[in-house]
Amino acid sequence: MEFFTYHRDRPRSLALREGLLEDHRSYMDGFAAEMIARGPTLSDADGTPTGSVHVLDLPDPAAARAFAFDEPCYQAGVYRDVLLRRWRNLLGRTMADFPGGRTGGNRYLVLGLGAGAAADLAPPSERDELIAYGPLLSDDGGAWLGTAALLRAPDPHTARAVLTEGCYAAVEVHRWQFGGRA
């Protein structure tokens, strides 16, 4: 069962986050075999971390909740909230398999929160720049709640275009970079 988590940082929590970096990485090392994609979102202004994305394959929703809420930065109060949703890996690969590699170009998280009928249930035909892509689902996997994509794009506007206009209650575009130990 695949899950998408997005931990959003509390304002002014950067020093606490930095102090817990090794604890965070060590915790994530324990999930290396399950990890599909991971990495921080970054501010446009100065590139400081604003959140943390993790997409992984776990046995069930209880294991996903434990992963999200036992994480050291969450436990210490770095994050203001956590988005945790079932997810489906429509590309069938991990970020390590992305042909574009770990560096080069601008990378983004595009998060579309659903409103009404399901949309974008298949990846766009042009997949070369997609790192991860899939629907956000209810805990039982039966209801579409949105779509999440990690991709390389020249700018936020181009990244936003990966999701169909008018099909979402809200769409967020965040700078993102590959996470994990190099």
Summary of the structure (lengths in Angstrom):
residues: 182
radius of gyration: 15.3
end to end distance: 26.3
largest distance: 43.0
contacts: 553
relative contact order: 0.23
helix: 23%
strand: 38%
